[in-house]
Amino acid sequence: MSAQPSNLKAALWMGGWLTLMLTMTVAGREAARELDVFQVMLLRSLIGIVMLAPMIWMAGGMSSVRTQKLPQHVGRNIVHYAGQYAWLYALTLIPIAQLISIEFTMPIWTAILAVHFLGEKMGSRKIASVVLGLVGVFVIVRPGASQIDPGQLIALGAALAFAVSVIMVKSLTRHDSVLTIIFWMLVIQSVLGLIPAALVWQAPSTQDWPWVILVAFCGTFSHYCMARAMVHADATVVVPMDFLRVPLAAVVGWLVYQEAIDVYTAVGAATILCGNLFNLGQAGTARIRKA
């Protein structure tokens, strides 16, 4: 039986998503101070499997996460693994507000990819959203005005990888549950990370473990919170709530790391968010017409 629509319940689940994502941003930076990013990612996946085990047991055991689409899961997680590595690495190089702002170009790249791979149409609103997103990136990065920070380009690469991953997940959700997708994400990424992490391995200190465990917990259950929010409300209601992550990330960066927010980042972030709202506006209009 499907859950009853409830914007309040969706907002509460999105509150969990926002809290976990912002916590993971700080925990990821702290963990990567002493440990290589490859090692952080491997520990995150392995610990995540342990944390997910009770939910798998309550859902009926391993039979609840069986899949007929293993090759698609592997392909999706190769891309997602690259995006996660780029995101965590960029987190060590640029201010949090810049990273999250550039990450929010992901829905725009997703719209472009959906046209080519899912056959979706590129209407005037989508074109406007793409243009605004690109303008926002140029305002933040400012090529030619100053030396481009490699961290900004790495963050942009992460957003592109996440966009490809979203397109692949959209296909997987037609066949597998959210729990199945998260389980195979953790398993496949554990396998992918074994050799890279082994090459840079060092024993985590007692100070490292709390941050690593936080990364694992937040990285695993933030996805569950988002999925639960989607159960109670449409994407056009849920996704705008995530836009709060941009100003909240800026506040966290200022409070925890004393990172000042320059005017270029603020203007660029606002432009990117406007582009996303244009895209959501088109989705909402199309939904109303079909109703």
C-alpha positions as CSV (number, residue, x, y, z in Angstrom):
1,M,0.0,0.0,0.0
2,S,1.4,3.4,-1.0
3,A,1.9,6.0,1.7
4,Q,-0.5,8.9,2.0
5,P,0.8,12.2,0.6
6,S,2.1,14.4,3.4
7,N,4.2,17.5,2.8
8,L,4.9,17.6,6.6
9,K,6.3,14.1,6.6
10,A,8.3,14.8,3.5
11,A,9.7,17.9,5.1
12,L,10.7,15.9,8.2
13,W,12.5,13.3,6.1
14,M,14.2,16.1,4.2
15,G,15.3,17.6,7.5
16,G,17.1,14.3,8.1
17,W,18.6,14.4,4.7
18,L,19.9,18.0,5.2
19,T,21.3,17.2,8.7
20,L,23.1,14.1,7.5
21,M,24.5,15.7,4.3
22,L,25.8,18.7,6.2
23,T,27.3,16.5,8.9
24,M,29.0,14.3,6.3
25,T,30.5,17.4,4.7
26,V,32.3,18.2,8.0
27,A,33.1,14.6,8.8
28,G,34.5,13.9,5.3
29,R,36.8,16.9,5.5
30,E,38.0,15.9,9.0
31,A,38.5,12.2,8.1
32,A,40.5,13.2,5.0
33,R,42.9,15.3,7.0
34,E,44.8,12.2,8.1
35,L,43.5,9.4,5.8
36,D,43.6,9.1,2.0
37,V,40.2,9.6,0.3
38,F,40.4,6.1,-1.1
39,Q,40.7,4.7,2.4
40,V,37.8,6.9,3.7
41,M,35.6,5.6,0.9
42,L,36.4,2.0,1.5
43,L,35.7,2.2,5.2
44,R,32.5,4.1,4.5
45,S,31.2,1.3,2.3
46,L,32.3,-1.5,4.6
47,I,30.8,0.1,7.7
48,G,27.7,1.1,5.7
49,I,27.0,-2.6,4.9
50,V,27.1,-3.4,8.6
51,M,24.8,-0.5,9.4
52,L,22.4,-1.5,6.6
53,A,22.2,-5.2,7.7
54,P,19.3,-4.7,10.2
55,M,17.2,-3.1,7.5
56,I,17.9,-6.0,5.1
57,W,17.0,-8.5,7.9
58,M,13.7,-6.7,8.6
59,A,12.9,-6.7,4.9
60,G,13.3,-10.4,4.6
61,G,17.0,-11.1,4.4
62,M,19.2,-11.4,1.3
63,S,16.3,-12.4,-0.8
64,S,15.0,-8.8,-0.4
65,V,18.1,-7.4,-2.2
66,R,18.4,-9.8,-5.1
67,T,18.7,-8.2,-8.5
68,Q,18.6,-9.2,-12.1
69,K,20.4,-6.1,-13.1
70,L,23.8,-6.6,-11.6
71,P,25.7,-5.3,-14.7
72,Q,23.7,-2.1,-14.6
73,H,24.5,-1.7,-10.9
74,V,28.2,-2.2,-11.6
75,G,28.2,0.4,-14.3
76,R,26.3,2.9,-12.2
77,N,28.6,2.4,-9.2
78,I,31.8,2.8,-11.2
79,V,30.5,6.3,-12.2
80,H,29.2,7.1,-8.8
81,Y,32.5,5.9,-7.1
82,A,34.4,8.4,-9.4
83,G,32.0,11.1,-8.5
84,Q,32.2,10.4,-4.7
85,Y,36.0,10.4,-4.9
86,A,36.0,13.8,-6.7
87,W,33.5,15.3,-4.3
88,L,35.5,14.2,-1.2
89,Y,38.8,15.3,-2.7
90,A,37.4,18.7,-3.7
91,L,36.1,19.0,-0.2
92,T,39.8,19.2,1.0
93,L,40.6,21.9,-1.6
94,I,37.9,24.5,-1.8
95,P,35.4,26.2,0.6
96,I,32.3,24.2,1.5
97,A,30.0,26.9,0.0
98,Q,31.8,26.7,-3.4
99,L,31.7,22.9,-3.4
100,I,27.9,22.7,-2.7
101,S,27.1,25.5,-5.1
102,I,29.0,23.7,-8.0
103,E,27.4,20.4,-6.9
104,F,24.0,21.9,-7.6
105,T,24.7,22.0,-11.3
106,M,24.0,18.3,-11.2
107,P,20.3,18.6,-12.0
108,I,21.2,20.7,-15.0
109,W,23.6,18.1,-16.4
110,T,21.0,15.5,-15.7
111,A,18.5,17.4,-17.8
112,I,20.9,17.5,-20.7
113,L,21.8,13.8,-20.4
114,A,18.1,12.8,-20.1
115,V,17.5,14.4,-23.6
116,H,20.2,12.2,-25.2
117,F,19.8,8.9,-23.2
118,L,16.1,8.9,-22.0
119,G,14.5,10.6,-25.0
120,E,13.2,13.5,-22.9
121,K,12.4,16.8,-24.6
122,M,14.4,20.0,-24.1
123,G,11.8,22.7,-23.6
124,S,12.4,26.4,-23.3
125,R,12.6,26.2,-19.5
126,K,15.2,23.4,-19.6
127,I,17.3,25.5,-22.0
128,A,17.0,28.5,-19.7
129,S,18.0,26.3,-16.7
130,V,21.1,25.0,-18.5
131,V,22.1,28.5,-19.5
132,L,21.7,29.9,-16.0
133,G,23.6,26.9,-14.5
134,L,26.5,27.5,-16.9
135,V,26.5,31.2,-16.1
136,G,26.5,30.4,-12.4
137,V,29.5,28.2,-12.8
138,F,31.4,30.8,-14.7
139,V,30.6,33.4,-12.1
140,I,32.0,31.1,-9.3
141,V,35.1,29.9,-11.3
142,R,35.7,33.2,-13.2
143,P,38.0,31.8,-15.9
144,G,40.5,34.4,-17.1
145,A,39.9,36.7,-14.1
146,S,42.1,34.7,-11.9
147,Q,43.9,31.3,-11.8
148,I,41.3,28.6,-11.8
149,D,41.3,26.5,-8.6
150,P,41.7,22.8,-9.5
151,G,39.3,22.0,-6.7
152,Q,36.5,23.9,-8.6
153,L,37.1,21.8,-11.7
154,I,37.2,18.6,-9.6
155,A,33.9,19.6,-8.0
156,L,32.4,20.2,-11.5
157,G,33.6,16.7,-12.5
158,A,31.8,15.3,-9.4
159,A,28.6,17.0,-10.4
160,L,28.8,15.6,-13.9
161,A,29.5,12.1,-12.6
162,F,26.5,12.4,-10.2
163,A,24.3,13.4,-13.1
164,V,25.3,10.3,-15.0
165,S,24.6,8.2,-11.9
166,V,21.1,9.7,-11.5
167,I,20.2,8.8,-15.0
168,M,21.3,5.2,-14.4
169,V,19.5,5.1,-11.1
170,K,16.3,6.3,-12.7
171,S,16.5,3.2,-14.9
172,L,17.3,0.8,-12.0
173,T,14.3,2.0,-9.9
174,R,12.0,0.4,-12.5
175,H,13.3,-3.0,-11.4
176,D,14.8,-2.7,-7.9
177,S,13.9,-1.2,-4.6
178,V,15.8,1.6,-2.9
179,L,17.2,-0.8,-0.3
180,T,18.5,-3.0,-3.1
181,I,20.1,-0.1,-4.9
182,I,21.8,1.1,-1.7
183,F,23.0,-2.4,-0.8
184,W,24.6,-3.0,-4.2
185,M,26.1,0.5,-4.1
186,L,27.9,-0.4,-0.9
187,V,29.0,-3.8,-2.0
188,I,30.3,-2.8,-5.4
189,Q,32.0,0.2,-4.1
190,S,33.7,-1.9,-1.4
191,V,35.1,-4.1,-4.1
192,L,36.2,-1.1,-6.3
193,G,38.0,0.4,-3.4
194,L,39.9,-2.6,-2.1
195,I,43.1,-2.2,-4.2
196,P,43.3,1.7,-4.2
197,A,42.8,1.8,-0.5
198,A,45.3,-1.0,0.1
199,L,48.0,1.0,-1.7
200,V,47.6,4.0,0.6
201,W,46.5,2.2,3.8
202,Q,47.4,3.4,7.2
203,A,45.8,2.4,10.5
204,P,43.2,5.0,11.5
205,S,43.9,6.7,14.8
206,T,41.5,7.0,17.6
207,Q,40.7,10.5,16.5
208,D,39.9,9.3,12.9
209,W,37.4,6.6,13.8
210,P,34.5,8.9,14.9
211,W,34.7,10.9,11.7
212,V,34.9,7.7,9.5
213,I,31.9,6.2,11.3
214,L,30.0,9.5,10.8
215,V,30.8,9.5,7.1
216,A,29.5,5.9,6.8
217,F,26.3,6.6,8.8
218,C,25.5,9.8,7.0
219,G,26.4,8.5,3.6
220,T,24.3,5.4,4.0
221,F,21.1,6.8,5.6
222,S,21.0,10.2,3.9
223,H,19.9,8.3,0.7
224,Y,17.2,6.5,2.7
225,C,15.8,9.9,4.0
226,M,15.6,11.3,0.5
227,A,13.8,8.2,-0.7
228,R,11.3,8.3,2.1
229,A,10.6,12.0,1.4
230,M,9.8,11.0,-2.2
231,V,7.3,8.5,-0.9
232,H,5.3,11.3,0.8
233,A,5.5,14.0,-1.8
234,D,6.3,14.7,-5.4
235,A,9.8,15.5,-6.6
236,T,8.7,19.0,-7.4
237,V,8.0,19.5,-3.7
238,V,10.9,17.6,-2.3
239,V,13.8,18.8,-4.5
240,P,13.4,22.6,-3.6
241,M,13.8,21.7,0.0
242,D,17.3,20.5,-0.8
243,F,18.2,24.0,-2.0
244,L,18.4,24.9,1.7
245,R,21.7,23.0,1.7
246,V,23.4,25.9,-0.2
247,P,22.9,28.6,2.4
248,L,23.2,26.1,5.3
249,A,26.5,24.8,3.9
250,A,27.8,28.3,3.8
251,V,26.8,28.8,7.4
252,V,28.5,25.6,8.4
253,G,31.7,26.6,6.6
254,W,31.6,29.9,8.4
255,L,30.9,28.5,11.8
256,V,33.2,25.5,11.7
257,Y,36.1,26.7,9.5
258,Q,35.7,30.5,9.4
259,E,35.3,30.4,5.6
260,A,34.2,33.8,4.3
261,I,31.6,33.8,1.5
262,D,32.7,36.0,-1.4
263,V,30.2,37.8,-3.6
264,Y,31.0,35.7,-6.7
265,T,30.1,32.4,-4.9
266,A,26.9,34.0,-3.6
267,V,25.8,35.3,-7.0
268,G,26.9,32.1,-8.8
269,A,25.0,29.9,-6.3
270,A,21.8,32.1,-6.7
271,T,22.1,31.8,-10.5
272,I,22.4,28.0,-10.4
273,L,19.5,27.7,-8.0
274,C,17.3,29.9,-10.3
275,G,18.2,27.5,-13.1
276,N,17.1,24.6,-11.0
277,L,13.8,26.3,-10.1
278,F,13.2,27.0,-13.8
279,N,13.6,23.2,-14.5
280,L,11.3,22.3,-11.6
281,G,8.7,24.8,-12.8
282,Q,8.6,23.0,-16.1
283,A,8.2,19.6,-14.4
284,G,5.4,21.0,-12.2
285,T,3.5,22.4,-15.2
286,A,3.8,19.2,-17.1
287,R,2.5,17.2,-14.1
288,I,-0.6,19.6,-13.8
289,R,-1.4,19.2,-17.5
290,K,-1.4,15.4,-17.2
291,A,-3.6,15.5,-14.1
